[in-house]
Amino acid sequence: MPLSRNIRGHTAGVVARERQAKGVASHKQVNTNMPAKLVFVLGGARSGKSTFALHRGKTRSPRAFLATAEPLDSEMALRIQKHKRSRGSGWATFDIPTQLAEWFTADGERYSSVVVDCLTLWLNNLLREKVQPAQVLTHVRKFLLGIRAFSGQVIVVSNELGLGLVPGDAISRSFRDVAGRMNQLVAAEADEVYFLVSGLPLRLK
């Protein structure tokens, strides 16, 4: 069951109960005439998922791009620069390795459209910061609460890691399993879910 649904300004479900229980205030700038819209985009490497997400994200402005990748080596730095050039103008870019929920609370009200790319690297960053695998879904729920307090549309990109062979080592298997559970939770909350294959989108929800 989805965590919540915002319909004409009314919030229901687990998100609302968690907000009341934890004392999480509603977003001060929420436009109650425009329900939150969460679009989840999955796919493998070079499947076209980022291009699809950017296309959807351009339908509103002002718009922001939340990048979770970090330039930990020269090759990754070049990839990041290439991605920035491919986005073109009109995007405010934020480098957010781990603090996605906090960004929506602090800066989200300034934008009508946000693309988050990608959750798989976000997961990797959390684990590198010593977040335990058992704690990851707590961070995912916090992220989803931040999105549901936001009045615009959010397009979230993630990798589907479960279609290949079972990894040969325990660390890789654990990462794949946590990523799968993360994707399931986001997909359950999303209004729309797409799976990209060779640049072609298949709508799942």
C-alpha positions, 0 to 999 in steps of 0.5 A: 500500500502506498505511504500516502496520496495527496488529493486536492490538499488532503494527505492520507495514509502512513505518511500522515500518521508518521508526520503526526507521530513524529511532529513533522510539520506540513510544508509551509509553501504547499500549493493545495491545488496541485497534488504531489506527483512522484514518477519512478523511473527504473532501468539498467545501465544505458537503458535511457532512464536518465534521458526519459526522466529529464524529458518528464522533468522539463514539463514544469519550471523552475526545475532542479536536478539533484545529483547523487554522484560524487567525482571520486576518480577522474573517470567519474568526474568526466561522466558528471561533466558530460551529464551536466552538458547534456542537460542543457540550460534551465536546470539548477543543479545540486550535488546531494550525495546523501541528504535528499530529504533535507534538501526538500525541506530546505530548498524544495519550495523554490521549484516546481519540478525536481529530478533525482538521479540516482537512488542507486548511487545514493544507496552506495553513499549511505552505506559508505557513510556507515549506514547499516543495511537494516537502516536503509529503509528508514532513510528511504521513508524519510526521503518519501516523506520529504517528497510528499510534503513537496507541492511539485512533481518529482522524477526519481531514477534508480537502477534495476539490479536484479535481472542479472546473475546472482553476485559471487560475493556476499557484499555485492549480494547484500547491496543488490538485495537492499537496492531491490527493497529500496526500489520496491518501497519507492515504487509502492509510493509512486504515482507512476512507475516506468521501466526503460529498455533500450530507450523504450519506456514500459509503464508498470503503474 
